[in-house]
Amino acid sequence: MFRRFRRFVLFLVGVTVPIQAFGWGVGRFLTTPFKLAAAVLLAVAGVQYAMRSGGRWRDGKTVWLVFFLISFVMAMVMALVAGLYPPAVLSSGSTMISLVLLYFLLGYVIDNREDMLLLLWALPIGAVITVAPALGGVRRFVAEDQRFSGLAGQDNLLGADMNVCLAIAVGLFFLSRSPLRKIFLLGAGTLALGGIALSLSRSAFLSVAAMWGFWMYRSGSRGNLQYTVLALMVASLSLIFVPDVVISRFDTIFNAAERARDSSIQGRLLIDLWGVRAFLSNPLLGVGAPRFATWLHEQPGTSALPWPTIHNSYLGVAAEQGLLGLIPFLVIIGLSWKDYTVCWKAARAKRQLRDPALTELGHIALFLQLALVAGMVGGMFHQLHRSKTMWMVMALSPVVVGLARERLEALRATDSPRVSIFPEASEPRPPLPRPSPG
């Protein structure tokens, strides 16, 4: 019974991740469907801990996550000391702390491949629910050049979340054997692409291009180029039906003259420049979180500047948390990338084992890495360090590696050929910190 309830809660977490357009509460303190599901997940983790011994998957990012969290708490204290309104600091701080908590919770609660797949399946379902309300405004979108956010609550956030959901939907499509599941995933992926188009998010457009490029790099030399070519053909044909407003939005990316006339781009570049100045004013600790907007308007001649938000995750962390926050953040991303790369390369190198579970994990690692590519590229134009889907993708990397390592040890126990899948596999290791089956 508990296992079924745990899986149900994991499913709810995945479905509600992109839904942020509404909530319940007072003032700045709102509870969204995702926060409610995450709170229940926390309770599930507590019950799971009480019922059995064990811990999280082996994760080299743990110490860096602690450093990042300490850095953020220090930045919050700096903002309070500087006189920032306490409820604003606590609201921003609770969001970031909850994201790090979500990371640890997923690494603890997900202890098998079935639970991980359930969470991944929930994401395309959440994408369908999130994008569906925006589809009713397609005519106004074409007629009025209006951006839509669906149930994501914000257009750029819709584009960023749909990038992740698109990568997962495509990955599950190639894993699925059921025609009905394939049809659903094809529809979910199409809706995710529609959500990206309706959001008019330039960073989401660039992230899709980056994912396709990386997919070509990964699969082209391995005999799967036909999938990438097919995807590019579909994208090219879809341009015939894309409204002019989307083409015009694209034009601001590649046309220097259009960029110069776009007030949004120019405003963001100006704010990014002030972000660099904020970082240089205190490179070690930053100006405090979330204090950049206040710090900016304290500078001479800046009271009328628009967009007091840095549209760059890396610069945003550097400006508000300094090097003490930026270095752990970059290391967390880098180690997540390493996890997925190691797992994918290992599964590809050991195809002669013909083990379906290991092959599946390598496939999942590839498409989760594609989602990470979208986050890394989008992070240069948006505050994706505060994105739930981004933190979820990073949280799953030690889970995928741990499951692959566990599968390798199971194959060794059944007298399969000795294979070194991971760099440390040939050396004695302590027992895996794994909870026993529930």
N, C-alpha and C positions, 0 to 999 in steps of 0.2 A: 504493500500500500504506500509506504513512504517513498519507495523508488518511483512509483508512478506519479506521485505528487511532485517529486523533485523534477521529473522530466516535464511535467505540465508547467511548472514555474519557469524552467529554462526556456520552454517554448514561448511563454508570455514575454519573457525578457527580450528574446529575439524579435518577436513581432512588434513590440512597442518601442524598440530602439529609435526608429526614425520619426515617431509620432510625438511632436512637441507643440502643436498649435493650440492646445488647450490644457487647462489644469484646474486644480481646486486649491483654494487657500486664501490668505489675506495679504494684501500689499505685495511685497517682493517675494514672499515665501509661498510659492505655488508647488503643488504636488501634481506631477504629470502621471499618466498611466505607467510610463517606464519606471519612475521613481517608486511607485507602489509595488510593481513587480520586483524591482531590485531589493526593496525592503523585505519582501517575502523571501527572496533568495538568500538574504542575510540570515533570516530565521532558519531556513532550510540548512544552511551551512552550520549553524549552531547545533541543530539537532543531529546532523551528520557527524559532527565532531564528538558529540556526547555518546553516540551509538557505537563508534568504532575508532580505533587508533589510526594513525597515518597522517599524511600531510599533503602539501601541494607537490606538483611535478617539479623535478629539478629545474631550476631557473636561474641562470646567471644574471638576470636583470634585477633580482630582488634588492640587492644592496643599492643599485642605482635608483630604483624606485623610491627607496627610503630617503636617499639623498635629495631626490627631486621634491619629495613631499616636505622634507625639512626646510628646503629652500623656499618653497611656497609659503609655508607657515611663517617663516622669517619675513617674507615680503608682505604678508598680511599685517604682521605686527608693525612693520615700518609704515604701512599706510595708516594704521590706527594712530600711531604716534604723530604722524604728520597732520592729523586732524580730519581724516576722511570719515564720512558718515558711517558709523558702525554697522547698521543693517546692510548697507551696500557691500561692505567688506565681507560680512558673514555670508551674504547671499552668493557672492562670487566664490568665496572660499569653499562653501559647502558643495558647490558644483564640482570644483576641481578635486576636492578630497573624495567625493563620491565616485569620480571616474577612476581614481587610483584604487579605491576600495572594490569597485567592479572588477578591475584587473585581478586582484587577489582572489575574489570570490569565484570567478570563472575558473581560475587555475586550480581551485580546491574542489569545487562541486563537480566539475566534469571529470569523471574518472574512467571513461570508456569511449570507444569509437562511436557507439550508437548515440550517446548523449551529445557528442560534438556534432554529429550529422543532424540531429534534431534541431540544435541551435542554428546551424547553417540553413536548414530548410525554412526555419521561421523567418529569416531575413527576406527572401523573395516574397513571402506572404505579407510581411510588413510593408514591403515596397508597393504591392498592389493596393493595400489599404491606404497608404500615404498619398499615392499619386491620383487615385480615383477621383477625389473631389476636384482636383485641378482640371480634369478632362472636361468637366462641364463648362469651363471657361475658354475652350479652344477658339471659339468664334470671336470672343472679345480679345483674345490674345492676338489673333491675326489682324483684327480691325483697329485695335487701340495700342498695339505694341506694349501690352501690359505683361509684367512678369508674374508668375504664379509660384506659390509655395506649397500647395496641397495641405496636408496635415503636418508638414515639417515645421511650419511656423515662420520660416524665413527662406527666401528664394535660393541664396547661396548654399544654405544648409541642405535644402532639398537636393540640389545638384551634387553636393559632396556625398550625402548618404546614398543617393541612387547610384553613384559610381561603385561603391562597395557592393550594393545589392546586385548590380549588373554583373560584376565579376563572379559573385557567388552563384547567381542563377546560371551563368554560362558553364561554370565548373560542374555544377550538379546536373546540368543537361547532358554533358558527355559521360557522366557516371551512371545516369539512370537508364534502365532497360525498358521500363514501362512506357508505352506510347502515351498514355494519359498524363503521366508525370512530365514527359518531354513536352507535350503540348502546353501544360501549365507553365513550365519553366520558360518556354519560348514566349508565351504571353507576358509573363512577369518581366523577362528581360526587355521585351518591347516596351512595356509600360515604364520601366526604369529609364530607358532611352528617351521616351516621351517626357518623363519628368525632368530629365536633364535639359531637353530642348525648351520646355515650358519655363524652366527657371531662368533661362538666358544667362546662366553662370558661365563666364569665360573660363574660369579655373576648372569647372567641370568638363567643358569641351576639351581643354588641354589635357586633362587627366585621362579622358577616354582615349585620346590619341596616344598618350604615353603608355597606357595599358596595352593597346594594340601593338605598338612598337616593341614592347618588352615581350609580348606573347610571340611575335614573329621571331624575335631573337632566341627565345627559349625553345620553341617548337619547330622552327624552320629547318634546323640542321638535324632534327630527329625524325623526319619523315611525316610530320603532321602539318606541313605547310598548307595543305588544302583547307584546313579549318580557318586559318588566318586569312587566306585568299577569299574564302567564302564570306567571312565577316567584313572584309574590306569592300567586296562587291555589294553586299547589302547596304553598307554605309554609303557607298557612292550612288547607288540607285535611289536611296532615300533622299538624297539632296534635291532630286527632282521635285519632291513634294514638300520640301522645307519652305516655310513662309519667308518672305523677304526680310522680316524683322530679325530672323536668326542669321541670315546671310550678312546683314548689316552689322550685327553684333560680332560675328566672326571677323569682319573686315577691320574692326578696331584692334584686333590682335596682330594682324599681319601688315596692315597699311599704316605707315608712319604718319602720314598726313591726317588720317582719321583718328589715330591715337592722340595727336596734338590737339584735335578739336574736341576730344571726349573729356568732359569736365570730371567724370567719375575717375578715369585713369589719372588725370593730372592731380586731382585732389588726393588720391591714394599715394601717389609718388611723393607728394609734399609731406603727407603725414608719415610716410616711411622714413623720410629724411629726418624728421623730428624724432622718430623712434631711434635712429642711429645716435642722435645727439643725447637722447635720454640714456641710452646704454653707456655712452662715453662719459656722461656726468657721474656715473657710479658703476664702473665695469664689473666689480665684484658682486654687488648685491642688487643692482638695479634701483629703480625709483619706488618700488613697492607695488603690490597687487591688491586691487585693480586701480592703480593710481595714475596711470599714464595720462588719461584725459585731464585730470586735475593738474598734474605737473605741466602739461602742455599749455593750459590756459594761464598758468602762473608766469609763463615766459613773456617777455615784452612783445607786443604786437601780434599776439596769437589768439586773442579772445574771439575773433570772428572766423577762425578757421573751421571748415566743415570736417566731417568724418574723423572725430577724435578717437578713432579705433584703428589700431595697426592691422592692416590686412595681410599679415605675414606671421605664421606661427613661430618661426625661428626668431625673427626680430622681436615679436611680441614677448616671448619668454625672456630674451636677452634684455629688453628694455625694463621689464618689471621685476625680473628675478636675477639678472646679471649672469655672470659665468657660473655661479653656484647652481643656477637652475638650468642654463642652456647646455652645459656639458653633460649632466645626467640625461636630459631629454634627448640629445643626439645619440648618446650611447644606447639608450633604450630602443630607439628606432633602429640603430645599427645592429644590435644583437637580435632584434626581431627579424631583420633581413637575413642575418646569418643563419638563424634557426631554419627558416624556410628554404634557404639555398642548400644547406647541408642535407635536409630531408629529401628535397627533390632530386638532388644529384645522386644521393645514395640509392633511392628507389630506381632511378634510371640506370645506374651502373649495375644494379643487381637484378635486371629483368630476367636473367636465366633461372632465377628461383621460381618464377611464375607463381608467385604468391599473391592472390587477389587483394588481401588486406594491405600488404606493403605497397602494392601498386596504387591502390586507392589513396593511401596516405600521401604518397608522392604527388598524386594528381591534386589532392586538396591543398597541399603545400604550395603548388604552383599558383593556383587561383587565389589563395589567400595572399600570396606575395603580389599578385596583380592588384588586389585591393590595397595592399600597402603602398604600391607604386602610386596609385591614385591619391592616397593620403599624403605622400611625400611631395608630389607635384602640386596638389591643391594647397598644401600647407604654405607654399610660397605666395599665395594670393588670398588666403583666408585663415581664420583662427581655428585650424583643425586640431590644435592641442587641447581644445575644449569639446572635441567631437566624440560622442559615445561610440560610433562605429569604428573610428580610428583606434580607440583604446581597446575595443573588443578584438579587432584584428591583431593588435600587438599581444593581447592576453592569450590568444590561441596558439601562438608560436611554440611556447614550451610544451603545450598539450600535444600538438602534432608530433614534435620531436620525441616526447616521452612515449607516446603510443607506438611510434616507429621503433624506438629502442626496445620497448617491451615485446613487440612482435619479433624482432631479431632474436631476442633471448629465447622466445618460445620455439622459434625454428631451430635454434641450436639444441634445445632440449629434446627435440624429435630427431636428432642426428642428421639435420640438414647440413649441407656443405658449410664449413666455417667461412663466414664473410664478415669483413670489417666494414660496417656501414658508417660508423662514426669514428672520428679521429681517435677517440679514447677507447674504442671497443676492444682493442687488443690488450689493454691494460686492466689489471684487477680493479674493480669498482666496488664501492660499498653498495648495500642493497638499495634499490630505488625507494624513495620516500612515497610509497603508494598506499592508499587505503585499501583494505581488503574488500572484496565484493560485498555489496549490501544484500 
